[in-house]
């Protein structure tokens, strides 16, 4: 990849997620959309990535939505480049100007409309945490910034974000923590129905690759009706960075540093941000339930439903715990953890049996993080974080240890005891 010409723009939806658009130069493969940069390079690929989610009834539908958006952006750039070619001064071939395809004459509303049209072509997939407006802004920022700024930003490191949280971005307003809404009787009744059927598992230590594989496998087994609803508390056997399904690993992780530190980089099957994991320093759980558990409620409500037990269990330790943004759990002192979620459709029925489908919901909470090591491994550029946000992020590291005064084993034991008590009462 040519870092000198690659351009990338980002946009964070306040209270939502981040989306990025990256344009990579080079010879375009046959059939690919291509356009020229101001420096004369050929852009062969437009990539959309970030810590957003896609709610879709299949992997194919989710991927098709993103690829269609990328093709739409590449086509806009190609059309603009063709229109600009006649008016471009042949003597100006430097990288000083913006990439052709998003000059001052471009109509940003047209870009957004085109993205909306691409999204509308995919009724079985829905963006969560970002939208056409944010993608259009990220695209515009990518194509109007000096290419050299991307390379210089990539080499600038600052302090880390909290485990489980994506890096703070420039111009991003951090999500405001708000108290959890009162539990509805419906939420209580859903859990009352689930507890008696819920298998509660404190799993053995597993490698990062094993964790990713078993998480998806158990979810698919619940979807097929071959595994009962299950709540699994993980144990890790090795350090790792877990990136979200739609993130770009080179933009999130210093891969050479991770290799030198013996840290594996793995990708999970859900969206969301990068997590820095060390055994004993995080607490992760997964909930695998039939789809009817979240039937009839929106995505934001489903996060609150699935984490209802966790919030109540942590409140039992005297913590002032509430929901924040779309998928975070926090206290008055800051973020405790982040959640991710994905739905798995029921497989084709066999022999007349009806499979339930499943929702996978998992959360990683920070217990005690090595902030220095996390800084070296995660790719957090200076332009993504303000000084104020950096200080806040460092201050919020290791919230469970500092807020409870308990060992990790004691916190895990409390969570398991809470779950078993609820199951026994049901």
Secondary structure, DSSP 8 states (H G I E B T S, - for coil): --TTT-EEEEEE-TTS-EEEEEEEES---TT---EE-TTS-EEEEEEEEES-EEEESSHHHHHHHHHHHHHHHHHHHHHHHHHHHTTS-TT--SSSS--TTS-TT--HHHHHHHHHHHHHT-TTEEEES--HHHHHHHHHHHHHS-THHHHHHHT-------TTS----TT-----B-------HHHHHHHHHHHTT-EEEEEEEE-HHHHHHHHHHHHHHHHHTSS--EEEEEEESS-EEEE-TT--HHHHB-HHHHHHTT-EEEE-SS-S--EEE-TTTEEEEEEEEEGGGGTTS-HHHHHHHHTHHHHHHHHTTT--EEEETTTEEEETTEEEEEEEEEEE-----STT-----EEEEEEEEESS--HHHHHHHB---GGG--HHHHHHHHHTTTHHHHHH---HHHHHHHHHHHHHHHHHH-
